[in-house]
Amino acid sequence: MLHQPMEPYGQNIDPGPGALYISYRDREIEEIVEKNLSQIPRATGVNNHMGSKFTSFPDKVGEALKIIKQRDLFFVDSLTSIHSQAYKMARRLNMRTAPRNVFLDSPPDVRAVRRKLRYLKQYALKHGAAIGIGHPYLSTLTALHDFKHNLNERWPSIELVSVSSLL
């Protein structure tokens, strides 16, 4: 998955290289998304890294989503803001899309991640599936490893799958 950097509300926060900003014209957005996707040629989907400001502008996020759709990739809205329009715009474009249900590693503490994984499991049991987003932090990877081991022993009917298999 491409973890596409997008402009946050905080002006002091740097979303990193290859970020999309609301001040960019449509052509710039297209070029940046294309360049970022070319760096991950086997990507099956995209989600937003940060982007609380960018995703709140439907026309801007829509422009980025058009490029993602042209490549037949899915989009997961990380929901970095309650004002995000990304999921709604992706649905309007008839894309394979979903919002994340749980952000696993904020804070990146192993006990907190374990709690959020338990919540993710409960959400999945209630709704049939759930999407959790995390980073490759040691705490996240440790908690996921333990969680997967416990799932296999205690809940064999539940499995961890990639988001691409859900969308």
Phi and psi in radians as a Rosetta constraint file:
Dihedral C 1 N 2 CA 2 C 2 CIRCULARHARMONIC -1.459 0.35
Dihedral N 2 CA 2 C 2 N 3 CIRCULARHARMONIC 2.190 0.35
Dihedral C 2 N 3 CA 3 C 3 CIRCULARHARMONIC -1.677 0.35
Dihedral N 3 CA 3 C 3 N 4 CIRCULARHARMONIC 1.498 0.35
Dihedral C 3 N 4 CA 4 C 4 CIRCULARHARMONIC -1.323 0.35
Dihedral N 4 CA 4 C 4 N 5 CIRCULARHARMONIC 2.003 0.35
Dihedral C 4 N 5 CA 5 C 5 CIRCULARHARMONIC -1.163 0.35
Dihedral N 5 CA 5 C 5 N 6 CIRCULARHARMONIC 2.399 0.35
Dihedral C 5 N 6 CA 6 C 6 CIRCULARHARMONIC -2.422 0.35
Dihedral N 6 CA 6 C 6 N 7 CIRCULARHARMONIC 2.704 0.35
Dihedral C 6 N 7 CA 7 C 7 CIRCULARHARMONIC -1.055 0.35
Dihedral N 7 CA 7 C 7 N 8 CIRCULARHARMONIC 2.173 0.35
Dihedral C 7 N 8 CA 8 C 8 CIRCULARHARMONIC -1.523 0.35
Dihedral N 8 CA 8 C 8 N 9 CIRCULARHARMONIC 2.977 0.35
Dihedral C 8 N 9 CA 9 C 9 CIRCULARHARMONIC -1.179 0.35
Dihedral N 9 CA 9 C 9 N 10 CIRCULARHARMONIC -0.686 0.35
Dihedral C 9 N 10 CA 10 C 10 CIRCULARHARMONIC -1.203 0.35
Dihedral N 10 CA 10 C 10 N 11 CIRCULARHARMONIC 2.023 0.35
Dihedral C 10 N 11 CA 11 C 11 CIRCULARHARMONIC -1.199 0.35
Dihedral N 11 CA 11 C 11 N 12 CIRCULARHARMONIC -0.356 0.35
Dihedral C 11 N 12 CA 12 C 12 CIRCULARHARMONIC -1.500 0.35
Dihedral N 12 CA 12 C 12 N 13 CIRCULARHARMONIC -0.071 0.35
Dihedral C 12 N 13 CA 13 C 13 CIRCULARHARMONIC -1.732 0.35
Dihedral N 13 CA 13 C 13 N 14 CIRCULARHARMONIC 2.203 0.35
Dihedral C 13 N 14 CA 14 C 14 CIRCULARHARMONIC -1.681 0.35
Dihedral N 14 CA 14 C 14 N 15 CIRCULARHARMONIC 1.999 0.35
Dihedral C 14 N 15 CA 15 C 15 CIRCULARHARMONIC -1.296 0.35
Dihedral N 15 CA 15 C 15 N 16 CIRCULARHARMONIC -0.144 0.35
Dihedral C 15 N 16 CA 16 C 16 CIRCULARHARMONIC 1.788 0.35
Dihedral N 16 CA 16 C 16 N 17 CIRCULARHARMONIC 3.138 0.35
Dihedral C 16 N 17 CA 17 C 17 CIRCULARHARMONIC -1.183 0.35
Dihedral N 17 CA 17 C 17 N 18 CIRCULARHARMONIC 2.630 0.35
Dihedral C 17 N 18 CA 18 C 18 CIRCULARHARMONIC 1.306 0.35
Dihedral N 18 CA 18 C 18 N 19 CIRCULARHARMONIC 0.379 0.35
Dihedral C 18 N 19 CA 19 C 19 CIRCULARHARMONIC -1.377 0.35
Dihedral N 19 CA 19 C 19 N 20 CIRCULARHARMONIC 2.672 0.35
Dihedral C 19 N 20 CA 20 C 20 CIRCULARHARMONIC -1.793 0.35
Dihedral N 20 CA 20 C 20 N 21 CIRCULARHARMONIC 2.366 0.35
Dihedral C 20 N 21 CA 21 C 21 CIRCULARHARMONIC -2.159 0.35
Dihedral N 21 CA 21 C 21 N 22 CIRCULARHARMONIC 2.616 0.35
Dihedral C 21 N 22 CA 22 C 22 CIRCULARHARMONIC -1.152 0.35
Dihedral N 22 CA 22 C 22 N 23 CIRCULARHARMONIC -0.342 0.35
Dihedral C 22 N 23 CA 23 C 23 CIRCULARHARMONIC -1.340 0.35
Dihedral N 23 CA 23 C 23 N 24 CIRCULARHARMONIC -0.194 0.35
Dihedral C 23 N 24 CA 24 C 24 CIRCULARHARMONIC -1.328 0.35
Dihedral N 24 CA 24 C 24 N 25 CIRCULARHARMONIC 2.514 0.35
Dihedral C 24 N 25 CA 25 C 25 CIRCULARHARMONIC -1.317 0.35
Dihedral N 25 CA 25 C 25 N 26 CIRCULARHARMONIC 2.864 0.35
Dihedral C 25 N 26 CA 26 C 26 CIRCULARHARMONIC -0.957 0.35
Dihedral N 26 CA 26 C 26 N 27 CIRCULARHARMONIC -0.751 0.35
Dihedral C 26 N 27 CA 27 C 27 CIRCULARHARMONIC -1.094 0.35
Dihedral N 27 CA 27 C 27 N 28 CIRCULARHARMONIC -0.697 0.35
Dihedral C 27 N 28 CA 28 C 28 CIRCULARHARMONIC -1.125 0.35
Dihedral N 28 CA 28 C 28 N 29 CIRCULARHARMONIC -0.728 0.35
Dihedral C 28 N 29 CA 29 C 29 CIRCULARHARMONIC -1.060 0.35
Dihedral N 29 CA 29 C 29 N 30 CIRCULARHARMONIC -0.814 0.35
Dihedral C 29 N 30 CA 30 C 30 CIRCULARHARMONIC -1.027 0.35
Dihedral N 30 CA 30 C 30 N 31 CIRCULARHARMONIC -0.828 0.35
Dihedral C 30 N 31 CA 31 C 31 CIRCULARHARMONIC -1.091 0.35
Dihedral N 31 CA 31 C 31 N 32 CIRCULARHARMONIC -0.726 0.35
Dihedral C 31 N 32 CA 32 C 32 CIRCULARHARMONIC -1.185 0.35
Dihedral N 32 CA 32 C 32 N 33 CIRCULARHARMONIC -0.791 0.35
Dihedral C 32 N 33 CA 33 C 33 CIRCULARHARMONIC -1.093 0.35
Dihedral N 33 CA 33 C 33 N 34 CIRCULARHARMONIC -0.766 0.35
Dihedral C 33 N 34 CA 34 C 34 CIRCULARHARMONIC -1.049 0.35
Dihedral N 34 CA 34 C 34 N 35 CIRCULARHARMONIC -0.787 0.35
Dihedral C 34 N 35 CA 35 C 35 CIRCULARHARMONIC -1.091 0.35
Dihedral N 35 CA 35 C 35 N 36 CIRCULARHARMONIC -0.796 0.35
Dihedral C 35 N 36 CA 36 C 36 CIRCULARHARMONIC -1.116 0.35
Dihedral N 36 CA 36 C 36 N 37 CIRCULARHARMONIC -0.729 0.35
Dihedral C 36 N 37 CA 37 C 37 CIRCULARHARMONIC -1.150 0.35
Dihedral N 37 CA 37 C 37 N 38 CIRCULARHARMONIC -0.585 0.35
Dihedral C 37 N 38 CA 38 C 38 CIRCULARHARMONIC -1.155 0.35
Dihedral N 38 CA 38 C 38 N 39 CIRCULARHARMONIC -0.379 0.35
Dihedral C 38 N 39 CA 39 C 39 CIRCULARHARMONIC -1.388 0.35
Dihedral N 39 CA 39 C 39 N 40 CIRCULARHARMONIC -0.239 0.35
Dihedral C 39 N 40 CA 40 C 40 CIRCULARHARMONIC -2.279 0.35
Dihedral N 40 CA 40 C 40 N 41 CIRCULARHARMONIC 1.292 0.35
Dihedral C 40 N 41 CA 41 C 41 CIRCULARHARMONIC -1.086 0.35
Dihedral N 41 CA 41 C 41 N 42 CIRCULARHARMONIC -0.388 0.35
Dihedral C 41 N 42 CA 42 C 42 CIRCULARHARMONIC -1.744 0.35
Dihedral N 42 CA 42 C 42 N 43 CIRCULARHARMONIC 0.251 0.35
Dihedral C 42 N 43 CA 43 C 43 CIRCULARHARMONIC -1.081 0.35
Dihedral N 43 CA 43 C 43 N 44 CIRCULARHARMONIC 2.435 0.35
Dihedral C 43 N 44 CA 44 C 44 CIRCULARHARMONIC -1.865 0.35
Dihedral N 44 CA 44 C 44 N 45 CIRCULARHARMONIC -0.182 0.35
Dihedral C 44 N 45 CA 45 C 45 CIRCULARHARMONIC -2.891 0.35
Dihedral N 45 CA 45 C 45 N 46 CIRCULARHARMONIC 3.138 0.35
Dihedral C 45 N 46 CA 46 C 46 CIRCULARHARMONIC -2.440 0.35
Dihedral N 46 CA 46 C 46 N 47 CIRCULARHARMONIC 2.544 0.35
Dihedral C 46 N 47 CA 47 C 47 CIRCULARHARMONIC -2.376 0.35
Dihedral N 47 CA 47 C 47 N 48 CIRCULARHARMONIC 2.883 0.35
Dihedral C 47 N 48 CA 48 C 48 CIRCULARHARMONIC -1.602 0.35
Dihedral N 48 CA 48 C 48 N 49 CIRCULARHARMONIC 2.363 0.35
Dihedral C 48 N 49 CA 49 C 49 CIRCULARHARMONIC -1.706 0.35
Dihedral N 49 CA 49 C 49 N 50 CIRCULARHARMONIC 2.121 0.35
Dihedral C 49 N 50 CA 50 C 50 CIRCULARHARMONIC 1.044 0.35
Dihedral N 50 CA 50 C 50 N 51 CIRCULARHARMONIC -2.305 0.35
Dihedral C 50 N 51 CA 51 C 51 CIRCULARHARMONIC 1.515 0.35
Dihedral N 51 CA 51 C 51 N 52 CIRCULARHARMONIC 0.268 0.35
Dihedral C 51 N 52 CA 52 C 52 CIRCULARHARMONIC -0.999 0.35
Dihedral N 52 CA 52 C 52 N 53 CIRCULARHARMONIC -0.639 0.35
Dihedral C 52 N 53 CA 53 C 53 CIRCULARHARMONIC -1.410 0.35
Dihedral N 53 CA 53 C 53 N 54 CIRCULARHARMONIC -0.848 0.35
Dihedral C 53 N 54 CA 54 C 54 CIRCULARHARMONIC -1.044 0.35
Dihedral N 54 CA 54 C 54 N 55 CIRCULARHARMONIC -0.767 0.35
Dihedral C 54 N 55 CA 55 C 55 CIRCULARHARMONIC -1.262 0.35
Dihedral N 55 CA 55 C 55 N 56 CIRCULARHARMONIC -0.200 0.35
Dihedral C 55 N 56 CA 56 C 56 CIRCULARHARMONIC -1.501 0.35
Dihedral N 56 CA 56 C 56 N 57 CIRCULARHARMONIC -0.028 0.35
Dihedral C 56 N 57 CA 57 C 57 CIRCULARHARMONIC -1.886 0.35
Dihedral N 57 CA 57 C 57 N 58 CIRCULARHARMONIC 1.749 0.35
Dihedral C 57 N 58 CA 58 C 58 CIRCULARHARMONIC -0.970 0.35
Dihedral N 58 CA 58 C 58 N 59 CIRCULARHARMONIC -0.710 0.35
Dihedral C 58 N 59 CA 59 C 59 CIRCULARHARMONIC -1.173 0.35
Dihedral N 59 CA 59 C 59 N 60 CIRCULARHARMONIC -0.647 0.35
Dihedral C 59 N 60 CA 60 C 60 CIRCULARHARMONIC -1.257 0.35
Dihedral N 60 CA 60 C 60 N 61 CIRCULARHARMONIC -0.870 0.35
Dihedral C 60 N 61 CA 61 C 61 CIRCULARHARMONIC -1.146 0.35
Dihedral N 61 CA 61 C 61 N 62 CIRCULARHARMONIC -0.575 0.35
Dihedral C 61 N 62 CA 62 C 62 CIRCULARHARMONIC -1.083 0.35
Dihedral N 62 CA 62 C 62 N 63 CIRCULARHARMONIC -0.661 0.35
Dihedral C 62 N 63 CA 63 C 63 CIRCULARHARMONIC -1.112 0.35
Dihedral N 63 CA 63 C 63 N 64 CIRCULARHARMONIC -0.757 0.35
Dihedral C 63 N 64 CA 64 C 64 CIRCULARHARMONIC -1.134 0.35
Dihedral N 64 CA 64 C 64 N 65 CIRCULARHARMONIC -0.723 0.35
Dihedral C 64 N 65 CA 65 C 65 CIRCULARHARMONIC -1.136 0.35
Dihedral N 65 CA 65 C 65 N 66 CIRCULARHARMONIC -0.562 0.35
Dihedral C 65 N 66 CA 66 C 66 CIRCULARHARMONIC -1.044 0.35
Dihedral N 66 CA 66 C 66 N 67 CIRCULARHARMONIC -0.702 0.35
Dihedral C 66 N 67 CA 67 C 67 CIRCULARHARMONIC -1.173 0.35
Dihedral N 67 CA 67 C 67 N 68 CIRCULARHARMONIC -0.738 0.35
Dihedral C 67 N 68 CA 68 C 68 CIRCULARHARMONIC -1.107 0.35
Dihedral N 68 CA 68 C 68 N 69 CIRCULARHARMONIC -0.733 0.35
Dihedral C 68 N 69 CA 69 C 69 CIRCULARHARMONIC -1.137 0.35
Dihedral N 69 CA 69 C 69 N 70 CIRCULARHARMONIC -0.707 0.35
Dihedral C 69 N 70 CA 70 C 70 CIRCULARHARMONIC -0.995 0.35
Dihedral N 70 CA 70 C 70 N 71 CIRCULARHARMONIC -0.517 0.35
Dihedral C 70 N 71 CA 71 C 71 CIRCULARHARMONIC -1.591 0.35
Dihedral N 71 CA 71 C 71 N 72 CIRCULARHARMONIC 0.095 0.35
Dihedral C 71 N 72 CA 72 C 72 CIRCULARHARMONIC 0.996 0.35
Dihedral N 72 CA 72 C 72 N 73 CIRCULARHARMONIC 0.746 0.35
Dihedral C 72 N 73 CA 73 C 73 CIRCULARHARMONIC -1.798 0.35
Dihedral N 73 CA 73 C 73 N 74 CIRCULARHARMONIC 2.720 0.35
Dihedral C 73 N 74 CA 74 C 74 CIRCULARHARMONIC -1.523 0.35
Dihedral N 74 CA 74 C 74 N 75 CIRCULARHARMONIC 2.910 0.35
Dihedral C 74 N 75 CA 75 C 75 CIRCULARHARMONIC -2.347 0.35
Dihedral N 75 CA 75 C 75 N 76 CIRCULARHARMONIC 2.265 0.35
Dihedral C 75 N 76 CA 76 C 76 CIRCULARHARMONIC -1.938 0.35
Dihedral N 76 CA 76 C 76 N 77 CIRCULARHARMONIC 2.126 0.35
Dihedral C 76 N 77 CA 77 C 77 CIRCULARHARMONIC -1.408 0.35
Dihedral N 77 CA 77 C 77 N 78 CIRCULARHARMONIC 2.042 0.35
Dihedral C 77 N 78 CA 78 C 78 CIRCULARHARMONIC -1.231 0.35
Dihedral N 78 CA 78 C 78 N 79 CIRCULARHARMONIC -0.180 0.35
Dihedral C 78 N 79 CA 79 C 79 CIRCULARHARMONIC 0.906 0.35
Dihedral N 79 CA 79 C 79 N 80 CIRCULARHARMONIC 0.979 0.35
Dihedral C 79 N 80 CA 80 C 80 CIRCULARHARMONIC -1.346 0.35
Dihedral N 80 CA 80 C 80 N 81 CIRCULARHARMONIC -0.054 0.35
Dihedral C 80 N 81 CA 81 C 81 CIRCULARHARMONIC -2.670 0.35
Dihedral N 81 CA 81 C 81 N 82 CIRCULARHARMONIC 2.546 0.35
Dihedral C 81 N 82 CA 82 C 82 CIRCULARHARMONIC -1.217 0.35
Dihedral N 82 CA 82 C 82 N 83 CIRCULARHARMONIC -0.205 0.35
Dihedral C 82 N 83 CA 83 C 83 CIRCULARHARMONIC -1.632 0.35
Dihedral N 83 CA 83 C 83 N 84 CIRCULARHARMONIC 0.065 0.35
Dihedral C 83 N 84 CA 84 C 84 CIRCULARHARMONIC -1.037 0.35
Dihedral N 84 CA 84 C 84 N 85 CIRCULARHARMONIC 2.367 0.35
Dihedral C 84 N 85 CA 85 C 85 CIRCULARHARMONIC -1.905 0.35
Dihedral N 85 CA 85 C 85 N 86 CIRCULARHARMONIC 0.051 0.35
Dihedral C 85 N 86 CA 86 C 86 CIRCULARHARMONIC -1.108 0.35
Dihedral N 86 CA 86 C 86 N 87 CIRCULARHARMONIC -0.861 0.35
Dihedral C 86 N 87 CA 87 C 87 CIRCULARHARMONIC -1.087 0.35
Dihedral N 87 CA 87 C 87 N 88 CIRCULARHARMONIC -0.788 0.35
Dihedral C 87 N 88 CA 88 C 88 CIRCULARHARMONIC -1.065 0.35
Dihedral N 88 CA 88 C 88 N 89 CIRCULARHARMONIC -0.735 0.35
Dihedral C 88 N 89 CA 89 C 89 CIRCULARHARMONIC -1.187 0.35
Dihedral N 89 CA 89 C 89 N 90 CIRCULARHARMONIC -0.687 0.35
Dihedral C 89 N 90 CA 90 C 90 CIRCULARHARMONIC -1.105 0.35
Dihedral N 90 CA 90 C 90 N 91 CIRCULARHARMONIC -0.680 0.35
Dihedral C 90 N 91 CA 91 C 91 CIRCULARHARMONIC -1.128 0.35
Dihedral N 91 CA 91 C 91 N 92 CIRCULARHARMONIC -0.719 0.35
Dihedral C 91 N 92 CA 92 C 92 CIRCULARHARMONIC -1.057 0.35
Dihedral N 92 CA 92 C 92 N 93 CIRCULARHARMONIC -0.564 0.35
Dihedral C 92 N 93 CA 93 C 93 CIRCULARHARMONIC -1.490 0.35
Dihedral N 93 CA 93 C 93 N 94 CIRCULARHARMONIC 0.092 0.35
Dihedral C 93 N 94 CA 94 C 94 CIRCULARHARMONIC 0.986 0.35
Dihedral N 94 CA 94 C 94 N 95 CIRCULARHARMONIC 0.738 0.35
Dihedral C 94 N 95 CA 95 C 95 CIRCULARHARMONIC -1.606 0.35
Dihedral N 95 CA 95 C 95 N 96 CIRCULARHARMONIC 2.784 0.35
Dihedral C 95 N 96 CA 96 C 96 CIRCULARHARMONIC -1.270 0.35
Dihedral N 96 CA 96 C 96 N 97 CIRCULARHARMONIC 2.051 0.35
Dihedral C 96 N 97 CA 97 C 97 CIRCULARHARMONIC -2.690 0.35
Dihedral N 97 CA 97 C 97 N 98 CIRCULARHARMONIC 2.798 0.35
Dihedral C 97 N 98 CA 98 C 98 CIRCULARHARMONIC -2.876 0.35
Dihedral N 98 CA 98 C 98 N 99 CIRCULARHARMONIC 2.707 0.35
Dihedral C 98 N 99 CA 99 C 99 CIRCULARHARMONIC -1.548 0.35
Dihedral N 99 CA 99 C 99 N 100 CIRCULARHARMONIC 2.716 0.35
Dihedral C 99 N 100 CA 100 C 100 CIRCULARHARMONIC -1.272 0.35
Dihedral N 100 CA 100 C 100 N 101 CIRCULARHARMONIC 2.620 0.35
Dihedral C 100 N 101 CA 101 C 101 CIRCULARHARMONIC -1.737 0.35
Dihedral N 101 CA 101 C 101 N 102 CIRCULARHARMONIC -0.556 0.35
Dihedral C 101 N 102 CA 102 C 102 CIRCULARHARMONIC -2.483 0.35
Dihedral N 102 CA 102 C 102 N 103 CIRCULARHARMONIC 2.325 0.35
Dihedral C 102 N 103 CA 103 C 103 CIRCULARHARMONIC -1.667 0.35
Dihedral N 103 CA 103 C 103 N 104 CIRCULARHARMONIC 1.948 0.35
Dihedral C 103 N 104 CA 104 C 104 CIRCULARHARMONIC -1.277 0.35
Dihedral N 104 CA 104 C 104 N 105 CIRCULARHARMONIC -0.690 0.35
Dihedral C 104 N 105 CA 105 C 105 CIRCULARHARMONIC -2.076 0.35
Dihedral N 105 CA 105 C 105 N 106 CIRCULARHARMONIC 0.829 0.35
Dihedral C 105 N 106 CA 106 C 106 CIRCULARHARMONIC -2.219 0.35
Dihedral N 106 CA 106 C 106 N 107 CIRCULARHARMONIC 1.689 0.35
Dihedral C 106 N 107 CA 107 C 107 CIRCULARHARMONIC -1.423 0.35
Dihedral N 107 CA 107 C 107 N 108 CIRCULARHARMONIC 2.772 0.35
Dihedral C 107 N 108 CA 108 C 108 CIRCULARHARMONIC -1.433 0.35
Dihedral N 108 CA 108 C 108 N 109 CIRCULARHARMONIC 0.964 0.35
Dihedral C 108 N 109 CA 109 C 109 CIRCULARHARMONIC -1.923 0.35
Dihedral N 109 CA 109 C 109 N 110 CIRCULARHARMONIC 2.340 0.35
Dihedral C 109 N 110 CA 110 C 110 CIRCULARHARMONIC -1.015 0.35
Dihedral N 110 CA 110 C 110 N 111 CIRCULARHARMONIC -0.665 0.35
Dihedral C 110 N 111 CA 111 C 111 CIRCULARHARMONIC -1.176 0.35
Dihedral N 111 CA 111 C 111 N 112 CIRCULARHARMONIC -0.697 0.35
Dihedral C 111 N 112 CA 112 C 112 CIRCULARHARMONIC -1.140 0.35
Dihedral N 112 CA 112 C 112 N 113 CIRCULARHARMONIC -0.706 0.35
Dihedral C 112 N 113 CA 113 C 113 CIRCULARHARMONIC -1.130 0.35
Dihedral N 113 CA 113 C 113 N 114 CIRCULARHARMONIC -0.706 0.35
Dihedral C 113 N 114 CA 114 C 114 CIRCULARHARMONIC -1.072 0.35
Dihedral N 114 CA 114 C 114 N 115 CIRCULARHARMONIC -0.731 0.35
Dihedral C 114 N 115 CA 115 C 115 CIRCULARHARMONIC -1.068 0.35
Dihedral N 115 CA 115 C 115 N 116 CIRCULARHARMONIC -0.760 0.35
Dihedral C 115 N 116 CA 116 C 116 CIRCULARHARMONIC -1.217 0.35
Dihedral N 116 CA 116 C 116 N 117 CIRCULARHARMONIC -0.562 0.35
Dihedral C 116 N 117 CA 117 C 117 CIRCULARHARMONIC -1.164 0.35
Dihedral N 117 CA 117 C 117 N 118 CIRCULARHARMONIC -0.654 0.35
Dihedral C 117 N 118 CA 118 C 118 CIRCULARHARMONIC -1.115 0.35
Dihedral N 118 CA 118 C 118 N 119 CIRCULARHARMONIC -0.712 0.35
Dihedral C 118 N 119 CA 119 C 119 CIRCULARHARMONIC -1.112 0.35
Dihedral N 119 CA 119 C 119 N 120 CIRCULARHARMONIC -0.735 0.35
Dihedral C 119 N 120 CA 120 C 120 CIRCULARHARMONIC -1.036 0.35
Dihedral N 120 CA 120 C 120 N 121 CIRCULARHARMONIC -0.734 0.35
Dihedral C 120 N 121 CA 121 C 121 CIRCULARHARMONIC -1.074 0.35
Dihedral N 121 CA 121 C 121 N 122 CIRCULARHARMONIC -0.813 0.35
Dihedral C 121 N 122 CA 122 C 122 CIRCULARHARMONIC -1.089 0.35
Dihedral N 122 CA 122 C 122 N 123 CIRCULARHARMONIC -0.721 0.35
Dihedral C 122 N 123 CA 123 C 123 CIRCULARHARMONIC -1.067 0.35
Dihedral N 123 CA 123 C 123 N 124 CIRCULARHARMONIC -0.793 0.35
Dihedral C 123 N 124 CA 124 C 124 CIRCULARHARMONIC -1.110 0.35
Dihedral N 124 CA 124 C 124 N 125 CIRCULARHARMONIC -0.705 0.35
Dihedral C 124 N 125 CA 125 C 125 CIRCULARHARMONIC -1.107 0.35
Dihedral N 125 CA 125 C 125 N 126 CIRCULARHARMONIC -0.667 0.35
Dihedral C 125 N 126 CA 126 C 126 CIRCULARHARMONIC -1.319 0.35
Dihedral N 126 CA 126 C 126 N 127 CIRCULARHARMONIC -0.666 0.35
Dihedral C 126 N 127 CA 127 C 127 CIRCULARHARMONIC -1.897 0.35
Dihedral N 127 CA 127 C 127 N 128 CIRCULARHARMONIC -0.095 0.35
Dihedral C 127 N 128 CA 128 C 128 CIRCULARHARMONIC 1.664 0.35
Dihedral N 128 CA 128 C 128 N 129 CIRCULARHARMONIC -0.367 0.35
Dihedral C 128 N 129 CA 129 C 129 CIRCULARHARMONIC -2.911 0.35
Dihedral N 129 CA 129 C 129 N 130 CIRCULARHARMONIC 2.821 0.35
Dihedral C 129 N 130 CA 130 C 130 CIRCULARHARMONIC -2.693 0.35
Dihedral N 130 CA 130 C 130 N 131 CIRCULARHARMONIC 2.595 0.35
Dihedral C 130 N 131 CA 131 C 131 CIRCULARHARMONIC -2.033 0.35
Dihedral N 131 CA 131 C 131 N 132 CIRCULARHARMONIC 2.128 0.35
Dihedral C 131 N 132 CA 132 C 132 CIRCULARHARMONIC -1.947 0.35
Dihedral N 132 CA 132 C 132 N 133 CIRCULARHARMONIC 2.471 0.35
Dihedral C 132 N 133 CA 133 C 133 CIRCULARHARMONIC -2.052 0.35
Dihedral N 133 CA 133 C 133 N 134 CIRCULARHARMONIC 2.365 0.35
Dihedral C 133 N 134 CA 134 C 134 CIRCULARHARMONIC -2.617 0.35
Dihedral N 134 CA 134 C 134 N 135 CIRCULARHARMONIC 3.101 0.35
Dihedral C 134 N 135 CA 135 C 135 CIRCULARHARMONIC -2.006 0.35
Dihedral N 135 CA 135 C 135 N 136 CIRCULARHARMONIC 2.857 0.35
Dihedral C 135 N 136 CA 136 C 136 CIRCULARHARMONIC -1.392 0.35
Dihedral N 136 CA 136 C 136 N 137 CIRCULARHARMONIC 0.819 0.35
Dihedral C 136 N 137 CA 137 C 137 CIRCULARHARMONIC -1.327 0.35
Dihedral N 137 CA 137 C 137 N 138 CIRCULARHARMONIC 2.647 0.35
Dihedral C 137 N 138 CA 138 C 138 CIRCULARHARMONIC -1.009 0.35
Dihedral N 138 CA 138 C 138 N 139 CIRCULARHARMONIC -0.717 0.35
Dihedral C 138 N 139 CA 139 C 139 CIRCULARHARMONIC -1.093 0.35
Dihedral N 139 CA 139 C 139 N 140 CIRCULARHARMONIC -0.713 0.35
Dihedral C 139 N 140 CA 140 C 140 CIRCULARHARMONIC -1.189 0.35
Dihedral N 140 CA 140 C 140 N 141 CIRCULARHARMONIC -0.805 0.35
Dihedral C 140 N 141 CA 141 C 141 CIRCULARHARMONIC -1.125 0.35
Dihedral N 141 CA 141 C 141 N 142 CIRCULARHARMONIC -0.677 0.35
Dihedral C 141 N 142 CA 142 C 142 CIRCULARHARMONIC -1.106 0.35
Dihedral N 142 CA 142 C 142 N 143 CIRCULARHARMONIC -0.851 0.35
Dihedral C 142 N 143 CA 143 C 143 CIRCULARHARMONIC -1.100 0.35
Dihedral N 143 CA 143 C 143 N 144 CIRCULARHARMONIC -0.711 0.35
Dihedral C 143 N 144 CA 144 C 144 CIRCULARHARMONIC -1.121 0.35
Dihedral N 144 CA 144 C 144 N 145 CIRCULARHARMONIC -0.736 0.35
Dihedral C 144 N 145 CA 145 C 145 CIRCULARHARMONIC -1.040 0.35
Dihedral N 145 CA 145 C 145 N 146 CIRCULARHARMONIC -0.854 0.35
Dihedral C 145 N 146 CA 146 C 146 CIRCULARHARMONIC -1.119 0.35
Dihedral N 146 CA 146 C 146 N 147 CIRCULARHARMONIC -0.731 0.35
Dihedral C 146 N 147 CA 147 C 147 CIRCULARHARMONIC -1.081 0.35
Dihedral N 147 CA 147 C 147 N 148 CIRCULARHARMONIC -0.800 0.35
Dihedral C 147 N 148 CA 148 C 148 CIRCULARHARMONIC -1.082 0.35
Dihedral N 148 CA 148 C 148 N 149 CIRCULARHARMONIC -0.745 0.35
Dihedral C 148 N 149 CA 149 C 149 CIRCULARHARMONIC -1.056 0.35
Dihedral N 149 CA 149 C 149 N 150 CIRCULARHARMONIC -0.793 0.35
Dihedral C 149 N 150 CA 150 C 150 CIRCULARHARMONIC -1.145 0.35
Dihedral N 150 CA 150 C 150 N 151 CIRCULARHARMONIC -0.653 0.35
Dihedral C 150 N 151 CA 151 C 151 CIRCULARHARMONIC -1.042 0.35
Dihedral N 151 CA 151 C 151 N 152 CIRCULARHARMONIC -0.832 0.35
Dihedral C 151 N 152 CA 152 C 152 CIRCULARHARMONIC -1.040 0.35
Dihedral N 152 CA 152 C 152 N 153 CIRCULARHARMONIC -0.637 0.35
Dihedral C 152 N 153 CA 153 C 153 CIRCULARHARMONIC -1.439 0.35
Dihedral N 153 CA 153 C 153 N 154 CIRCULARHARMONIC -0.782 0.35
Dihedral C 153 N 154 CA 154 C 154 CIRCULARHARMONIC -1.723 0.35
Dihedral N 154 CA 154 C 154 N 155 CIRCULARHARMONIC -0.512 0.35
Dihedral C 154 N 155 CA 155 C 155 CIRCULARHARMONIC -2.353 0.35
Dihedral N 155 CA 155 C 155 N 156 CIRCULARHARMONIC 1.236 0.35
Dihedral C 155 N 156 CA 156 C 156 CIRCULARHARMONIC -1.114 0.35
Dihedral N 156 CA 156 C 156 N 157 CIRCULARHARMONIC -0.276 0.35
Dihedral C 156 N 157 CA 157 C 157 CIRCULARHARMONIC -1.425 0.35
Dihedral N 157 CA 157 C 157 N 158 CIRCULARHARMONIC -0.147 0.35
Dihedral C 157 N 158 CA 158 C 158 CIRCULARHARMONIC -1.829 0.35
Dihedral N 158 CA 158 C 158 N 159 CIRCULARHARMONIC 2.388 0.35
Dihedral C 158 N 159 CA 159 C 159 CIRCULARHARMONIC -2.365 0.35
Dihedral N 159 CA 159 C 159 N 160 CIRCULARHARMONIC 2.618 0.35
Dihedral C 159 N 160 CA 160 C 160 CIRCULARHARMONIC -1.497 0.35
Dihedral N 160 CA 160 C 160 N 161 CIRCULARHARMONIC 2.269 0.35
Dihedral C 160 N 161 CA 161 C 161 CIRCULARHARMONIC -2.318 0.35
Dihedral N 161 CA 161 C 161 N 162 CIRCULARHARMONIC 2.849 0.35
Dihedral C 161 N 162 CA 162 C 162 CIRCULARHARMONIC -1.305 0.35
Dihedral N 162 CA 162 C 162 N 163 CIRCULARHARMONIC 2.681 0.35
Dihedral C 162 N 163 CA 163 C 163 CIRCULARHARMONIC -1.103 0.35
Dihedral N 163 CA 163 C 163 N 164 CIRCULARHARMONIC -0.516 0.35
Dihedral C 163 N 164 CA 164 C 164 CIRCULARHARMONIC -1.092 0.35
Dihedral N 164 CA 164 C 164 N 165 CIRCULARHARMONIC -0.495 0.35
Dihedral C 164 N 165 CA 165 C 165 CIRCULARHARMONIC -1.343 0.35
Dihedral N 165 CA 165 C 165 N 166 CIRCULARHARMONIC -0.324 0.35
Dihedral C 165 N 166 CA 166 C 166 CIRCULARHARMONIC -1.475 0.35
Dihedral N 166 CA 166 C 166 N 167 CIRCULARHARMONIC -0.504 0.35
